[in-house]
Amino acid sequence: METMRLDKFLKISRLIKRRTLAKEVADKGRINVNNLQAKASSNVKVGDELTIQFGQKLVTVKVEKLQESTKKDDAANMFTVLKEEKLGEEK
């Protein structure tokens, strides 16, 4: 498997629990793949960097592997968190 739909990757890797929610987040423009705004139907591949906005938090992860399905314990192996930032904190 070379590529996978973004919404499916987010669900299987458990970055976002439900595929419908992953689609919603993507459709609101809160997900970038390699610094480009992504749709739910965008394809991701190993090595891609995803930046996801969760409310006031920005999380950047690197795609490590793609799997059709995964056990809960293995889901975290599908990506590496590169950084987490809080948004909207102006001093």
Secondary structure by P-SEA (a helix, b strand, c coil): cccccaaaaaaaacccccaaaaaaaaaacccccccccccccccccccbbbbbbcccbbbbbbbcccccccccccccccccccccccccccc
